[in-house]
Each structure stands twice: as C-alpha cells, then as structure tokens.
C-alpha cells in the first residue's frame, strides 16, 4: 500500500517523509523535488517549470502528471511509494486516481496539520539554511499557502469522504509527530 502525505508548507512533511520511508521501506516521490530537478536542467521545459516554481504557482497539469506517470511506470509494483506533494488539486487527484487504478496501486493518506502562520515562520527560517529562492520571499510563500488552502484542502476533503486520510497534529515536536505517523501507517 502506498502513502500520500499532505501538509501545508512548513508542516514538516519532508522531514517526516524521510523518516517514514526509512522505517517502512517506502521510496519517496517528491513532486516539488522532481520539478526542481527539471527546472535546473537548462532545457526549455526547465525554464517553463522554473517560472512557475519561482512565483509559487502550480506547474501546469500536463507537465506534473507526465512526471508522476513516468515515475510510477518506472517502479516495480512491489516497491511501496510515498507521494509527497501530489495530488495538489482536484484535477490532479482524478488523474492520479486513474494512474493508481491502472497500475494496481492503493493508497492511504496522512494530513499533517499546521497553523499557516507557524508554517510561514518555519519556512522563512528554513530558507536561510537550504537557500531555496521560493522559500525566501514571503509573498511567494503566502501564494503557495493560499494554493494549498484553495486547491489542496478540497482534495483532502475528498479523500476524507472515502475514509482514506488520517489527520496528525503538526504543531507538536518532530519526534512526537513521527511516533503518531508511525502508529497510523502501522495500523493500515
Ligand atoms: P514544494 O517543494 O512542495 O513546496 O513545491 C515547490 C513548487 O513546485 C510549488 O510551489 C509548485 O510550483 C511546484 N509543484 C510541486 N508539486 C506540484 C504539483 N503537484 N503540481 C504542480 N506544481 C507543483
């Protein structure tokens, strides 16, 4: 069974993804990370992708879904995947569901919940360490947060109605959050 992690920027999703992957043997598919690799490739596609990332807007549907579809096709069915940053809106969700169905994969999801203002504070702190341009600009951060609230929350609600998502409080400390997430995954 695959795992989908949802969480507003700064929720600690990336950190927890790494720990869960190690604990349970998932391979991580990080949508933002894959897109940042393309943005750095020096191609025309890379320049397009970079323009979206730098302004904090979602990269067009066709581009991201092709990346996801190819990544899934390249993995053995036995390799459990942890999806971080996908699906981010209802169109992506529909397409993602179809890809999963076609490839015989099933998912459970966790929503790592965090107060958005705490997210902004954490990201501005992270920008100083990781040097990501889209983390250093508060306006861009807030645009990404708004996109999460407007577009990704409806995806989480849809998963809730299917009973596949569990909420975990991201305001707690890293280790406490990890213990709780571990419990959720182990119970599935
Ligand atoms: P993240 O690392 O998850 O904060 O994502 C960084 C940026 O990558 C986002 O602001 C978007 O521009 C882009 N991105 C990441 N995931 C997606 C996605 N599923 N769909 C479209 N754009 C995405």
Boltz pocket constraint, residues with backbone or C-beta under 6 A from the ligand:
constraints:
  - pocket:
      binder: B
      contacts: [[A, 9], [A, 31], [A, 32], [A, 33], [A, 35], [A, 49], [A, 52], [A, 53], [A, 54], [A, 56], [A, 57], [A, 58], [A, 59], [A, 60], [A, 64], [A, 84], [A, 85], [A, 86], [A, 87], [A, 88], [A, 92], [A, 144]]
      max_distance: 6.0
